[in-house]
Amino acid sequence: MRIFSATVLAASLLVTNAFAATTLPAGKPAGVKKAQMEGNTLLIVAGVGLAGLGIGLAASSNGGGQVITTTATVGTGTP
């Protein structure tokens, strides 16, 4: 089992480097800030939508209980 695990680990380390799509040019910045900002729009919109859905459900739920109303009739005092 140890040999199998070691073989899988070694293969995964070699394969990830071998199939890397692009390499970074030497001496130039990697563009981390740009990479962090790309593709976040969908996540932000989904997060705001889920938050709005949660607030809407919480506001409209009535606490799950039944509302009981009572009315009283008030007479004029003369029979």
The 8 nearest C-alpha neighbors of each residue, nearest first, counted from 0:
[[1, 3, 2, 4, 5, 6, 7, 8],
 [2, 0, 4, 3, 5, 6, 7, 8],
 [1, 3, 5, 4, 0, 6, 7, 8],
 [2, 4, 6, 0, 1, 5, 7, 8],
 [5, 3, 1, 7, 6, 2, 8, 0],
 [4, 6, 2, 8, 3, 7, 1, 9],
 [5, 7, 3, 9, 4, 8, 10, 2],
 [8, 6, 10, 4, 5, 9, 11, 3],
 [7, 9, 5, 11, 6, 10, 4, 12],
 [10, 8, 6, 12, 11, 7, 5, 13],
 [9, 11, 7, 13, 12, 8, 14, 6],
 [12, 10, 14, 8, 13, 9, 7, 15],
 [13, 11, 9, 10, 15, 14, 8, 16],
 [12, 14, 10, 11, 16, 15, 17, 9],
 [13, 15, 17, 11, 16, 12, 10, 18],
 [16, 14, 18, 17, 12, 13, 11, 19],
 [17, 15, 19, 14, 13, 18, 12, 11],
 [16, 18, 14, 15, 19, 13, 20, 12],
 [19, 17, 15, 16, 14, 20, 13, 21],
 [18, 20, 16, 17, 21, 15, 22, 14],
 [21, 19, 18, 22, 17, 16, 15, 23],
 [22, 20, 19, 23, 18, 24, 16, 17],
 [21, 23, 24, 20, 19, 25, 16, 29],
 [22, 24, 25, 21, 29, 27, 28, 26],
 [23, 25, 27, 26, 22, 29, 28, 21],
 [26, 24, 27, 23, 28, 22, 29, 21],
 [25, 27, 24, 28, 23, 29, 22, 30],
 [28, 26, 25, 24, 29, 23, 30, 22],
 [29, 27, 30, 26, 31, 24, 23, 25],
 [28, 30, 31, 27, 23, 24, 32, 34],
 [31, 29, 33, 32, 28, 34, 35, 27],
 [30, 32, 34, 33, 29, 35, 28, 36],
 [33, 31, 35, 34, 30, 36, 29, 37],
 [34, 32, 36, 30, 35, 31, 37, 29],
 [35, 33, 31, 37, 32, 36, 30, 38],
 [34, 36, 32, 33, 37, 31, 39, 38],
 [35, 37, 33, 34, 39, 32, 38, 40],
 [38, 36, 34, 39, 35, 33, 40, 32],
 [37, 39, 40, 36, 41, 42, 35, 34],
 [40, 38, 42, 41, 37, 36, 43, 35],
 [41, 39, 43, 42, 38, 44, 37, 36],
 [40, 42, 44, 43, 39, 45, 38, 46],
 [43, 41, 45, 39, 40, 44, 46, 38],
 [42, 44, 46, 40, 45, 41, 39, 47],
 [45, 43, 41, 47, 46, 42, 48, 40],
 [44, 46, 48, 42, 43, 47, 41, 49],
 [47, 45, 43, 49, 48, 44, 42, 50],
 [46, 48, 50, 44, 49, 45, 51, 43],
 [49, 47, 45, 51, 46, 50, 44, 52],
 [50, 48, 52, 46, 51, 47, 45, 53],
 [49, 51, 47, 53, 48, 52, 46, 54],
 [52, 50, 48, 54, 49, 53, 55, 47],
 [51, 53, 49, 55, 50, 54, 48, 56],
 [52, 54, 50, 56, 51, 55, 57, 49],
 [53, 55, 51, 57, 52, 56, 58, 50],
 [56, 54, 52, 58, 53, 57, 51, 59],
 [55, 57, 53, 59, 58, 54, 60, 52],
 [56, 58, 54, 55, 60, 59, 53, 61],
 [59, 57, 55, 56, 60, 54, 61, 53],
 [60, 58, 56, 57, 61, 55, 62, 54],
 [59, 61, 62, 57, 58, 56, 63, 55],
 [62, 60, 63, 59, 64, 58, 57, 65],
 [61, 63, 60, 64, 57, 59, 65, 58],
 [62, 64, 61, 60, 65, 66, 59, 57],
 [65, 63, 62, 66, 61, 60, 67, 59],
 [64, 66, 67, 63, 61, 62, 68, 60],
 [65, 67, 64, 68, 61, 63, 62, 69],
 [68, 66, 65, 69, 64, 70, 61, 63],
 [69, 67, 66, 70, 65, 71, 64, 72],
 [68, 70, 71, 67, 66, 72, 65, 73],
 [71, 69, 72, 68, 73, 67, 74, 66],
 [70, 72, 73, 69, 74, 68, 75, 67],
 [73, 71, 74, 70, 75, 69, 76, 68],
 [72, 74, 71, 75, 76, 70, 77, 78],
 [75, 73, 76, 72, 77, 78, 71, 70],
 [76, 74, 77, 73, 78, 72, 71, 70],
 [75, 77, 74, 78, 73, 72, 71, 70],
 [78, 76, 75, 74, 73, 72, 71, 70],
 [77, 76, 75, 74, 73, 72, 71, 70]]
